[in-house]
């Protein structure tokens, strides 16, 4: 297994190892994007895997949805990431979807990623501001 990015084929189905959930998952185009972003978080931004939550339920107005990736520091939600397949364009609709999740999560950063394009927003005083890059985990936890 190399750095959590191990791929296998079982009964004709491609699976990829998820380093956060610590199990193999079906390798759909969206899942491949999610796994690439997880490796970026862990390897580049130095986010400890224990601080990452993947595909968990969030409820908004009695409607349950599943977010893709959330990063925490203690009880604080630092960022929420919405991953899309490379064929899906990032749009206002995508931003609206993740903003609904963020109503409950209250993350400092909102990221949209489709494997080709990454949009990073920082939330300050209930306003979203487009950012050029995401700070490292250490920088995020030392903000304020």
C-alpha positions as a Markdown table, in Angstrom:
| # | Residue | x | y | z |
|---|---|---|---|---|
| 1 | Unk | 0.0 | 0.0 | 0.0 |
| 2 | Unk | 1.5 | 3.3 | -1.0 |
| 3 | Unk | 0.5 | 6.3 | 1.1 |
| 4 | Unk | -3.1 | 5.2 | 1.4 |
| 5 | Unk | -3.7 | 5.4 | -2.3 |
| 6 | Unk | -3.9 | 1.6 | -2.9 |
| 7 | Unk | -6.3 | 0.5 | -5.6 |
| 8 | Unk | -7.6 | -3.0 | -6.0 |
| 9 | Unk | -10.2 | -4.8 | -8.2 |
| 10 | Unk | -12.6 | -7.2 | -6.5 |
| 11 | Unk | -15.1 | -9.2 | -8.6 |
| 12 | Unk | -14.6 | -6.7 | -11.5 |
| 13 | Unk | -15.2 | -3.6 | -9.3 |
| 14 | Unk | -12.4 | -1.1 | -8.7 |
| 15 | Unk | -11.9 | -0.1 | -5.1 |
| 16 | Unk | -9.6 | 2.5 | -3.5 |
| 17 | Unk | -8.3 | 2.6 | 0.0 |
| 18 | Unk | -9.6 | 5.4 | 2.2 |
| 19 | Unk | -7.0 | 6.4 | 4.7 |
| 20 | Unk | -9.5 | 8.1 | 7.0 |
| 21 | Unk | -12.2 | 5.4 | 7.1 |
| 22 | Unk | -9.4 | 2.8 | 6.9 |
| 23 | Unk | -11.2 | 0.6 | 4.4 |
| 24 | Unk | -11.6 | 0.1 | 0.7 |
| 25 | Unk | -14.5 | 1.9 | -1.0 |
| 26 | Unk | -15.9 | 1.7 | -4.5 |
| 27 | Unk | -13.8 | 3.9 | -6.8 |
| 28 | Unk | -16.4 | 6.1 | -8.6 |
| 29 | Unk | -15.2 | 9.2 | -10.3 |
| 30 | Unk | -16.4 | 11.3 | -7.3 |
| 31 | Unk | -14.7 | 9.0 | -4.9 |
| 32 | Unk | -11.4 | 9.2 | -6.8 |
| 33 | Unk | -11.6 | 13.0 | -6.4 |
| 34 | Unk | -12.5 | 12.7 | -2.7 |
| 35 | Unk | -9.5 | 10.4 | -2.1 |
| 36 | Unk | -7.1 | 12.8 | -4.0 |
| 37 | Unk | -8.3 | 15.6 | -1.8 |
| 38 | Unk | -7.9 | 13.5 | 1.4 |
| 39 | Unk | -4.3 | 12.8 | 0.4 |
| 40 | Unk | -3.7 | 16.5 | -0.3 |
| 41 | Unk | -5.1 | 17.3 | 3.2 |
| 42 | Unk | -2.9 | 14.7 | 4.9 |
| 43 | Unk | 0.3 | 15.0 | 2.9 |
| 44 | Unk | 0.4 | 18.6 | 1.9 |
| 45 | Unk | -1.6 | 20.6 | 4.5 |
| 46 | Unk | -0.5 | 18.2 | 7.3 |
| 47 | Unk | -4.0 | 17.5 | 8.6 |
| 48 | Unk | -4.0 | 14.6 | 11.1 |
| 49 | Unk | -6.3 | 11.9 | 9.8 |
| 50 | Unk | -8.0 | 11.8 | 13.2 |
| 51 | Unk | -9.2 | 15.4 | 12.6 |
| 52 | Unk | -10.9 | 14.4 | 9.3 |
| 53 | Unk | -14.5 | 13.2 | 9.0 |
| 54 | Unk | -15.7 | 11.6 | 5.7 |
| 55 | Unk | -19.2 | 11.2 | 4.4 |
| 56 | Unk | -21.2 | 11.8 | 7.5 |
| 57 | Unk | -24.8 | 12.8 | 7.9 |
| 58 | Unk | -25.8 | 16.4 | 8.5 |
| 59 | Unk | -29.4 | 17.5 | 9.0 |
| 60 | Unk | -30.9 | 20.8 | 7.8 |
| 61 | Unk | -34.6 | 21.5 | 8.3 |
| 62 | Unk | -35.3 | 17.8 | 9.0 |
| 63 | Unk | -33.6 | 16.8 | 5.7 |
| 64 | Unk | -30.6 | 14.6 | 6.0 |
| 65 | Unk | -27.6 | 15.0 | 3.6 |
| 66 | Unk | -24.1 | 13.6 | 3.6 |
| 67 | Unk | -21.1 | 15.9 | 3.4 |
| 68 | Unk | -18.0 | 14.7 | 1.7 |
| 69 | Unk | -15.1 | 15.9 | 4.0 |
| 70 | Unk | -15.0 | 18.0 | 7.1 |
| 71 | Unk | -11.9 | 18.9 | 9.1 |
| 72 | Unk | -12.1 | 19.7 | 12.8 |
| 73 | Unk | -9.8 | 21.1 | 15.5 |
| 74 | Unk | -11.3 | 20.0 | 18.8 |
| 75 | Unk | -14.9 | 21.2 | 18.6 |
| 76 | Unk | -14.3 | 23.7 | 15.9 |
| 77 | Unk | -15.2 | 22.9 | 12.3 |
| 78 | Unk | -12.3 | 24.4 | 10.2 |
| 79 | Unk | -13.4 | 23.4 | 6.7 |
| 80 | Unk | -16.0 | 21.6 | 4.7 |
| 81 | Unk | -15.2 | 20.2 | 1.3 |
| 82 | Unk | -17.7 | 19.2 | -1.4 |
| 83 | Unk | -16.2 | 16.9 | -4.0 |
| 84 | Unk | -17.7 | 16.4 | -7.4 |
| 85 | Unk | -16.7 | 14.1 | -10.3 |
| 86 | Unk | -14.4 | 15.8 | -12.9 |
| 87 | Unk | -17.3 | 16.0 | -15.4 |
| 88 | Unk | -19.4 | 18.1 | -12.9 |
| 89 | Unk | -18.9 | 21.9 | -13.2 |
| 90 | Unk | -18.6 | 23.8 | -10.0 |
| 91 | Unk | -21.5 | 26.3 | -9.9 |
| 92 | Unk | -23.6 | 28.5 | -7.7 |
| 93 | Unk | -25.8 | 25.4 | -7.2 |
| 94 | Unk | -22.8 | 23.5 | -5.8 |
| 95 | Unk | -21.9 | 26.4 | -3.5 |
| 96 | Unk | -25.5 | 26.6 | -2.3 |
| 97 | Unk | -25.4 | 22.8 | -1.5 |
| 98 | Unk | -22.3 | 23.1 | 0.6 |
| 99 | Unk | -23.6 | 26.4 | 2.2 |
| 100 | Unk | -26.6 | 24.4 | 3.5 |
| 101 | Unk | -24.3 | 21.9 | 5.1 |
| 102 | Unk | -22.3 | 24.8 | 6.6 |
| 103 | Unk | -25.4 | 26.2 | 8.3 |
| 104 | Unk | -25.0 | 23.5 | 10.9 |
| 105 | Unk | -21.2 | 23.0 | 10.6 |
| 106 | Unk | -20.1 | 26.7 | 10.7 |
| 107 | Unk | -16.8 | 26.0 | 9.0 |
| 108 | Unk | -14.2 | 28.8 | 8.5 |
| 109 | Unk | -13.5 | 27.5 | 5.0 |
| 110 | Unk | -15.7 | 26.1 | 2.3 |
| 111 | Unk | -14.0 | 24.2 | -0.6 |
| 112 | Unk | -15.5 | 23.0 | -3.9 |
| 113 | Unk | -13.3 | 20.5 | -5.8 |
| 114 | Unk | -13.9 | 18.4 | -8.9 |
| 115 | Unk | -10.4 | 17.2 | -9.6 |
| 116 | Unk | -9.8 | 20.0 | -12.1 |
| 117 | Unk | -10.9 | 23.1 | -10.3 |
| 118 | Unk | -10.8 | 24.1 | -6.7 |
| 119 | Unk | -12.7 | 27.0 | -5.3 |
| 120 | Unk | -11.8 | 28.1 | -1.7 |
| 121 | Unk | -14.0 | 30.4 | 0.3 |
| 122 | Unk | -13.2 | 31.8 | 3.7 |
| 123 | Unk | -16.2 | 32.8 | 5.9 |
| 124 | Unk | -15.7 | 36.0 | 7.7 |
| 125 | Unk | -18.6 | 37.8 | 9.4 |
| 126 | Unk | -21.1 | 35.7 | 7.5 |
| 127 | Unk | -19.5 | 36.7 | 4.2 |
| 128 | Unk | -17.7 | 34.3 | 1.8 |
| 129 | Unk | -14.5 | 35.6 | 0.3 |
| 130 | Unk | -12.8 | 33.7 | -2.5 |
| 131 | Unk | -9.2 | 32.7 | -1.6 |
| 132 | Unk | -6.2 | 31.7 | -3.7 |
| 133 | Unk | -5.1 | 28.9 | -1.4 |
| 134 | Unk | -5.9 | 27.1 | 1.7 |
| 135 | Unk | -3.6 | 27.5 | 4.8 |
| 136 | Unk | -1.9 | 24.5 | 6.4 |
| 137 | Unk | -3.7 | 22.9 | 9.3 |
| 138 | Unk | -1.2 | 24.5 | 11.7 |
| 139 | Unk | -2.0 | 27.9 | 10.2 |
| 140 | Unk | -5.7 | 27.3 | 10.4 |
| 141 | Unk | -5.7 | 26.3 | 14.1 |
| 142 | Unk | -3.6 | 29.4 | 14.9 |
| 143 | Unk | -5.9 | 31.9 | 13.2 |
| 144 | Unk | -8.1 | 34.4 | 15.0 |
